[in-house]
C-alpha cells in the first residue's frame, strides 16, 4: 500500500518522559485539551481501558510548541 503512513503511538508515560514533564502534567494537558490523545479500547472485550495514546504527529506538534 503506497502512500499510507502508519503513525506510531505513544502512551502518556512515554510522552511525559520524552517531553521532560511529569505524568500528572501530561494527564492534565489531555484533560485541558492542550495535548490531543485517544483512549485505548480493548479489542477483545470492547471495554475502554485507562490508557491514553498520543500520535507521533501530536507529540511533534507539542514538542515544537514547547520550544
SULKAPE-V182311 format. One record per residue. N is the residue number from 1. BURIAL is 1 if it has 9 or more other C-alpha atoms within 8 Angstrom, else 0. Layout:
BEGIN
N|BURIAL  N|BURIAL
END
This chain:
BEGIN
1|0  2|0  3|0  4|0  5|0  6|0  7|0  8|0  9|0  10|1  11|1  12|1  13|0  14|0  15|1  16|1  17|1  18|0  19|0  20|0  21|1  22|0  23|1  24|0  25|1  26|1  27|1  28|0  29|1  30|1  31|0  32|0  33|0  34|0  35|1  36|0  37|1  38|0  39|1  40|1  41|0  42|1  43|0  44|0  45|0  46|0  47|0  48|0  49|0  50|0  51|0  52|1  53|1  54|1  55|1  56|1  57|0  58|1  59|1  60|0  61|0  62|1  63|1  64|0  65|0  66|0  67|0
END
